[in-house]
Amino acid sequence: MTVDSTTLDGWFKDRYETNGRTIVPEFSDVATSIPFRSDQMKLGAEYVFNARVRRAHGVTYGGTAATAFTLNAVRSGQTTDGRQASYQMVMREQIAYGVISRAQTSEQAFGNAFDEVVRDIENSFSFYRELGLLYGSSSIGTITAGGFGAVTSATLTITQGTWAAGIWAQMEGAAVDIYSAPGGAQRNTTGAIVVGAVDFGARTVAITGAAADINAITANDVLIPFGADANWAPGFDVLVPSSATVVHGINPATYGLWQGNSIALTAAMTFAQAQKGSARVAVRGGMGKLVLRVSPLTWADLNNDVAALRRYAAAVKADADLGTQSISFYGQTGAVEIRPHPMVKAGEAFGTMDSYFKRVGSADISFRLPGADGQQPRFFRELDGVAGVELRAWSDQALVTFNRAKQVKFTGIVNTQAA
């Protein structure tokens, strides 16, 4: 068959769109638990919602007297508008003419060649989506030391508490930026820092870049995906914990119910600490299922806390379940499910009531531009000056929480296993 970009577009549509391909690859736990919604409640480019930040207090106590007692003044509850802009993200991949040509021997061979490309784009895009849902507007690791000098390659060591093996296992070959802090001073002002080999036991990441950029790196600098700082939507690391940060345009210093919850630990996490997190949420009105996402290292410590589990299970046998992929028990909020997540940092854990979150925007991961109905979709484009074509995927979304009081972040976890 003769293959050009028009042929590729039609073939791509028939093979992938008509098959109802669902993009839910590995590690997409947060994206799966919080489904995407293309809501219409928008003002311009923002998603607008009504957040209750104070309860009503117009209560009157009448005592036992059978009289027409006077009612106290109305003390109305308060709501305010929360708003969140959606953030765009594009994933690109290029396919050489030679790959296309050599796959033309049959429809099956052609399909097999492109299945691998499409699958990799889906998995890669989903990885970055999950990374943003967890650590958007934050960072993906903190560096222990600088002082490398004016060299073009170096090996960074990530602190134990900010190490997430599931992130770095997928970052080889990726471009990153290095900042003093999210939104702070950028160290690599010349160009991208490129990730090389990763040593999981030593928590080290090999990098290459301009000598001036690597020379500028200092201790406690943070790593952020290339070009993401100020350009990716806030994730759990910003939305969940108690902080003075304005979230969705609402100031937590003004409204106490808009403050999240934070619990600082100094040792390995136990089931007692998980219960403490459930209690912290419960006293602020949180009733419902709480999902506690922990690193695999924290998960190992919780699994080893068998004695605590057995004591608890003896009291409520029907409500405690030790599984291979999650641990469920009954806490003060109701059901609590502990899940290991390879992309959660070793020293942190997020306890979230996922029903109080939405993923909103104009498009989840898509290979075509929404709103182009009636037009020929252009999945592929010819590359100028290059013997190949390019395939792109696009997304425009953000994570929104409607009640920060019902979420909790644990920090300072010191796992029994170092890495």
C-alpha positions as CSV (number, residue, x, y, z in Angstrom):
1,M,0.0,0.0,0.0
2,T,1.0,3.6,-0.6
3,V,1.6,5.5,2.6
4,D,1.5,9.2,3.2
5,S,0.3,11.4,6.1
6,T,-3.4,11.2,4.9
7,T,-3.2,7.4,4.7
8,L,-1.7,7.3,8.2
9,D,-4.4,9.6,9.6
10,G,-7.2,7.3,8.3
11,W,-5.4,4.1,9.4
12,F,-4.8,5.6,12.9
13,K,-8.4,6.6,13.3
14,D,-9.7,3.1,12.2
15,R,-7.3,1.2,14.4
16,Y,-7.3,3.2,17.6
17,E,-10.4,5.5,17.7
18,T,-12.9,3.0,16.6
19,N,-11.6,0.4,19.0
20,G,-12.3,2.7,22.0
21,R,-8.8,2.7,23.2
22,T,-8.6,3.6,26.9
23,I,-5.4,5.1,28.2
24,V,-4.9,3.7,31.7
25,P,-1.3,2.3,31.8
26,E,0.8,1.3,34.8
27,F,1.1,3.6,37.8
28,S,-2.1,5.6,36.9
29,D,-3.6,5.1,40.3
30,V,-4.6,8.7,41.0
31,A,-5.8,9.3,37.5
32,T,-7.9,6.1,37.7
33,S,-9.4,6.9,41.1
34,I,-10.2,10.5,40.1
35,P,-12.0,10.3,36.7
36,F,-11.6,13.2,34.2
37,R,-14.7,15.4,33.7
38,S,-15.1,18.0,31.0
39,D,-17.4,20.2,33.1
40,Q,-19.2,23.2,31.6
41,M,-19.0,25.3,34.8
42,K,-16.3,27.6,33.4
43,L,-15.6,31.3,33.3
44,G,-13.3,31.9,30.5
45,A,-10.4,29.5,30.8
46,E,-11.1,28.7,34.5
47,Y,-13.2,26.0,36.2
48,V,-15.3,27.8,38.9
49,F,-16.9,26.0,41.8
50,N,-18.6,26.9,45.1
51,A,-16.6,26.1,48.2
52,R,-18.1,26.1,51.7
53,V,-15.5,27.7,54.0
54,R,-17.6,28.4,57.1
55,R,-20.6,26.6,58.7
56,A,-23.9,28.2,59.7
57,H,-24.1,29.1,63.5
58,G,-27.6,30.7,63.8
59,V,-28.6,28.3,66.6
60,T,-30.9,29.1,69.5
61,Y,-31.2,27.0,72.7
62,G,-34.8,27.2,74.1
63,G,-34.4,25.4,77.4
64,T,-37.5,23.7,79.0
65,A,-39.8,26.7,79.2
66,A,-42.9,26.4,77.1
67,T,-42.7,30.0,75.9
68,A,-42.2,31.9,72.7
69,F,-38.6,32.5,73.3
70,T,-36.5,34.9,71.3
71,L,-34.4,33.5,68.5
72,N,-30.7,34.4,68.3
73,A,-29.4,36.3,65.3
74,V,-28.7,34.5,62.1
75,R,-25.1,33.6,61.7
76,S,-24.9,32.4,58.2
77,G,-22.4,29.9,56.8
78,Q,-20.2,31.2,54.1
79,T,-19.3,30.0,50.7
80,T,-16.9,31.5,48.2
81,D,-15.9,30.9,44.6
82,G,-12.9,28.6,44.0
83,R,-11.4,28.7,40.6
84,Q,-8.7,26.7,38.8
85,A,-7.3,27.1,35.3
86,S,-6.5,24.0,33.3
87,Y,-3.0,23.4,32.1
88,Q,-2.0,22.1,28.7
89,M,0.6,19.3,28.1
90,V,1.8,17.9,24.7
91,M,3.6,14.7,24.1
92,R,5.5,14.3,20.8
93,E,7.0,11.3,19.0
94,Q,8.6,11.0,15.6
95,I,8.6,8.0,13.3
96,A,11.1,7.6,10.5
97,Y,10.1,6.9,6.9
98,G,12.2,3.7,7.0
99,V,10.1,2.3,9.9
100,I,6.9,3.1,8.0
101,S,8.2,1.7,4.7
102,R,9.5,-1.6,6.2
103,A,6.1,-2.2,7.9
104,Q,4.1,-2.0,4.7
105,T,4.4,-5.7,3.9
106,S,1.0,-6.4,5.5
107,E,-1.7,-4.7,7.6
108,Q,-0.7,-6.8,10.6
109,A,3.0,-5.9,10.2
110,F,2.0,-2.2,9.8
111,G,-0.2,-2.4,12.9
112,N,2.5,-4.1,15.0
113,A,5.0,-1.4,14.2
114,F,2.7,1.4,15.2
115,D,1.2,-0.3,18.2
116,E,4.5,-0.1,20.0
117,V,4.9,3.6,19.2
118,V,1.3,4.4,20.3
119,R,1.6,2.3,23.4
120,D,4.8,4.1,24.4
121,I,3.2,7.5,23.9
122,E,0.2,6.5,26.0
123,N,2.4,5.1,28.8
124,S,4.8,8.1,28.7
125,F,2.0,10.7,28.7
126,S,0.2,8.9,31.5
127,F,3.4,8.8,33.5
128,Y,3.7,12.6,33.3
129,R,0.0,13.0,34.0
130,E,0.4,10.9,37.2
131,L,3.5,12.8,38.1
132,G,1.6,16.1,37.9
133,L,-1.3,14.7,39.9
134,L,1.1,13.9,42.7
135,Y,3.7,16.6,42.6
136,G,2.4,19.3,40.1
137,S,3.7,22.8,41.1
138,S,6.1,21.1,43.4
139,S,9.3,19.1,42.8
140,I,10.3,15.5,42.2
141,G,13.4,15.2,44.3
142,T,15.9,17.2,46.5
143,I,19.7,17.1,45.9
144,T,21.9,16.3,48.9
145,A,25.0,18.3,47.8
146,G,26.4,20.5,45.1
147,G,30.0,21.6,44.5
148,F,30.6,19.7,41.3
149,G,32.6,22.5,39.6
150,A,32.4,23.6,36.0
151,V,31.9,20.1,34.5
152,T,29.5,18.8,31.9
153,S,28.5,15.7,33.8
154,A,27.9,14.8,37.4
155,T,26.1,12.4,39.7
156,L,23.4,13.8,41.9
157,T,22.3,12.1,45.1
158,I,18.6,12.4,46.1
159,T,17.7,12.8,49.7
160,Q,16.3,9.7,51.3
161,G,13.0,11.3,52.1
162,T,12.4,12.7,48.6
163,W,13.5,9.6,46.7
164,A,10.8,7.9,44.6
165,A,12.1,4.9,42.7
166,G,9.0,4.8,40.5
167,I,9.7,8.3,39.2
168,W,13.4,7.8,38.5
169,A,12.9,4.4,36.9
170,Q,11.1,6.2,34.1
171,M,13.2,9.3,33.8
172,E,16.4,8.0,32.0
173,G,16.8,10.2,28.9
174,A,14.4,12.9,30.3
175,A,15.1,16.6,30.5
176,V,14.9,18.3,33.8
177,D,15.4,21.7,35.4
178,I,17.1,22.4,38.7
179,Y,15.8,25.2,41.0
180,S,16.6,26.5,44.5
181,A,12.9,25.7,45.2
182,P,9.8,25.5,43.1
183,G,9.3,29.0,41.8
184,G,12.8,30.0,43.0
185,A,16.1,30.6,41.3
186,Q,16.8,28.4,38.3
187,R,20.3,26.9,38.2
188,N,20.4,25.7,34.6
189,T,19.9,28.9,32.7
190,T,21.8,27.7,29.6
191,G,19.6,24.7,28.7
192,A,18.1,21.4,29.8
193,I,19.8,19.0,32.2
194,V,19.6,15.5,30.8
195,V,19.1,12.5,33.0
196,G,21.4,9.5,32.5
197,A,21.9,6.3,34.4
198,V,20.0,5.8,37.7
199,D,21.4,3.8,40.7
200,F,18.4,2.8,42.8
201,G,20.4,1.4,45.7
202,A,22.5,4.6,46.0
203,R,19.7,7.0,45.1
204,T,21.9,8.6,42.5
205,V,21.0,10.2,39.1
206,A,23.7,10.8,36.5
207,I,23.2,14.1,34.6
208,T,24.8,16.0,31.7
209,G,24.4,19.7,30.9
210,A,26.3,22.9,30.4
211,A,29.3,23.4,32.7
212,A,28.0,26.7,34.0
213,D,24.7,25.1,34.9
214,I,26.1,22.1,36.8
215,N,28.6,24.4,38.5
216,A,25.6,26.4,39.9
217,I,24.0,23.4,41.6
218,T,24.0,23.6,45.5
219,A,22.8,21.4,48.3
220,N,19.0,21.3,48.8
221,D,18.2,22.3,45.2
222,V,15.2,20.6,43.7
223,L,14.5,18.8,40.4
224,I,11.5,19.7,38.3
225,P,10.5,18.3,34.8
226,F,12.0,20.5,32.1
227,G,9.9,23.7,31.5
228,A,7.3,22.6,34.1
229,D,7.9,25.2,36.9
230,A,4.9,27.6,36.9
231,N,3.5,25.6,33.9
232,W,2.0,22.5,35.5
233,A,-1.2,22.3,37.6
234,P,-1.0,21.8,41.4
235,G,-1.0,18.2,42.5
236,F,-1.5,16.5,45.9
237,D,1.7,17.9,47.2
238,V,0.3,21.4,47.0
239,L,-3.5,20.8,47.5
240,V,-3.4,18.3,50.4
241,P,-1.1,19.6,53.2
242,S,-1.7,22.4,55.7
243,S,0.1,25.5,54.5
244,A,-0.4,29.2,53.9
245,T,-0.5,28.6,50.2
246,V,-3.5,30.1,48.4
247,V,-5.3,27.2,46.7
248,H,-7.9,27.7,44.0
249,G,-7.9,31.4,44.8
250,I,-9.0,30.8,48.4
251,N,-6.7,31.9,51.3
252,P,-6.4,29.3,54.1
253,A,-5.3,32.1,56.5
254,T,-8.8,33.6,56.1
255,Y,-10.8,30.4,56.3
256,G,-9.7,27.6,58.7
257,L,-11.8,25.0,56.9
258,W,-9.7,25.6,53.8
259,Q,-6.6,24.5,55.6
260,G,-5.3,21.0,54.9
261,N,-3.8,18.6,57.4
262,S,-0.2,17.7,58.0
263,I,1.4,15.2,60.3
264,A,5.1,15.2,60.8
265,L,6.7,11.8,61.7
266,T,10.3,11.1,62.7
267,A,10.3,7.3,62.3
268,A,8.8,4.5,60.3
269,M,5.1,4.7,59.7
270,T,2.8,2.3,61.7
271,F,-0.9,1.5,61.6
272,A,-1.3,3.7,64.7
273,Q,0.0,6.6,62.6
274,A,-2.5,5.7,59.9
275,Q,-5.2,5.8,62.5
276,K,-4.0,9.2,63.6
277,G,-4.3,10.5,60.1
278,S,-7.9,9.2,59.9
279,A,-8.7,10.9,63.3
280,R,-7.2,14.2,62.1
281,V,-9.6,14.2,59.1
282,A,-12.6,12.9,61.1
283,V,-12.5,15.8,63.7
284,R,-12.8,18.3,60.8
285,G,-15.9,16.7,59.4
286,G,-14.3,14.1,57.2
287,M,-16.5,11.0,57.0
288,G,-16.1,8.5,54.1
289,K,-13.4,6.4,52.5
290,L,-9.9,7.7,53.0
291,V,-7.2,6.4,50.6
292,L,-3.6,6.5,52.0
293,R,-1.0,6.4,49.2
294,V,2.4,5.4,50.5
295,S,5.8,4.6,48.9
296,P,6.7,0.9,48.5
297,L,9.2,1.3,51.3
298,T,6.5,2.6,53.7
299,W,4.3,-0.2,52.5
300,A,6.9,-2.8,53.5
301,D,7.1,-1.3,57.0
302,L,3.3,-1.4,57.4
303,N,3.2,-5.0,56.2
304,N,5.8,-5.8,58.8
305,D,3.6,-4.2,61.5
306,V,1.8,-7.5,61.8
307,A,1.3,-7.4,65.5
308,A,-0.6,-4.1,65.3
309,L,-2.8,-5.4,62.5
310,R,-3.5,-8.6,64.4
311,R,-4.5,-6.7,67.6
312,Y,-6.8,-4.5,65.5
313,A,-8.2,-7.4,63.5
314,A,-9.0,-9.3,66.7
315,A,-11.4,-6.5,67.7
316,V,-13.1,-6.0,64.3
317,K,-12.4,-9.1,62.2
318,A,-14.9,-8.3,59.5
319,D,-13.4,-4.8,58.9
320,A,-9.7,-5.6,58.6
321,D,-8.2,-7.0,55.4
322,L,-4.5,-7.5,54.7
323,G,-4.0,-7.9,51.0
324,T,-1.2,-8.1,48.5
325,Q,-1.9,-4.8,46.8
326,S,-3.7,-2.8,49.5
327,I,-4.6,-2.9,53.2
328,S,-8.1,-2.0,54.3
329,F,-9.3,-1.3,57.8
330,Y,-12.0,0.7,59.6
331,G,-10.8,4.1,60.8
332,Q,-12.5,7.0,62.4
333,T,-13.5,8.4,59.0
334,G,-14.9,5.0,57.9
335,A,-13.1,2.7,55.5
336,V,-9.3,3.4,55.1
337,E,-7.4,1.8,52.3
338,I,-3.6,1.9,52.2
339,R,-2.1,1.6,48.7
340,P,1.5,1.4,47.7
341,H,2.4,3.9,44.9
342,P,5.8,3.6,43.3
343,M,5.8,7.4,42.5
344,V,5.2,8.6,46.1
345,K,8.4,9.8,47.8
346,A,9.8,7.6,50.5
347,G,9.4,10.2,53.3
348,E,5.8,11.2,52.5
349,A,2.3,9.8,52.3
350,F,-1.0,11.3,51.1
351,G,-4.3,10.5,52.7
352,T,-7.1,11.7,50.4
353,M,-10.8,11.4,50.2
354,D,-10.9,11.1,46.4
355,S,-14.6,11.9,46.2
356,Y,-13.7,15.5,47.1
357,F,-11.4,15.8,44.0
358,K,-12.1,16.2,40.3
359,R,-9.9,16.3,37.2
360,V,-11.4,19.1,35.1
361,G,-10.5,20.8,31.8
362,S,-11.3,20.6,28.1
363,A,-9.5,17.3,27.4
364,D,-7.9,14.3,29.0
365,I,-5.1,12.6,27.0
366,S,-6.1,12.7,23.4
367,F,-4.6,12.2,19.9
368,R,-6.9,14.8,18.4
369,L,-7.9,18.3,19.1
370,P,-11.4,18.5,20.7
371,G,-13.9,20.6,18.9
372,A,-12.6,19.6,15.4
373,D,-15.7,17.5,14.6
374,G,-16.5,17.5,10.9
375,Q,-12.9,18.1,10.0
376,Q,-10.4,15.5,8.9
377,P,-8.3,14.8,12.1
378,R,-4.6,15.3,11.5
379,F,-2.9,12.8,13.7
380,F,0.4,12.9,11.8
381,R,2.3,15.7,10.3
382,E,5.2,15.6,7.8
383,L,8.5,16.9,9.3
384,D,10.3,19.7,7.5
385,G,13.9,18.7,6.7
386,V,13.6,15.3,8.4
387,A,12.8,11.9,6.9
388,G,9.8,11.1,9.1
389,V,6.4,12.1,10.5
390,E,5.4,13.3,13.9
391,L,2.5,12.0,16.1
392,R,1.3,14.2,19.0
393,A,-0.9,13.6,22.0
394,W,-2.4,16.6,24.0
395,S,-4.1,17.2,27.3
396,D,-5.7,20.3,29.0
397,Q,-6.7,19.6,32.6
398,A,-6.2,20.3,36.3
399,L,-6.8,18.7,39.6
400,V,-9.4,20.4,41.9
401,T,-10.3,19.7,45.5
402,F,-13.5,20.9,47.1
403,N,-12.6,20.4,50.7
404,R,-9.0,20.6,52.0
405,A,-10.0,19.8,55.6
406,K,-10.7,16.2,54.5
407,Q,-7.2,15.5,53.3
408,V,-3.9,14.8,55.2
409,K,-0.2,14.6,54.3
410,F,2.4,12.7,56.3
411,T,6.0,14.0,56.2
412,G,9.3,12.9,57.8
413,I,8.7,9.2,57.4
414,V,11.9,7.3,58.0
415,N,11.5,3.9,56.5
416,T,13.3,0.8,57.9
417,Q,14.7,0.2,54.5
418,A,16.8,3.2,53.3
419,A,16.2,2.7,49.5
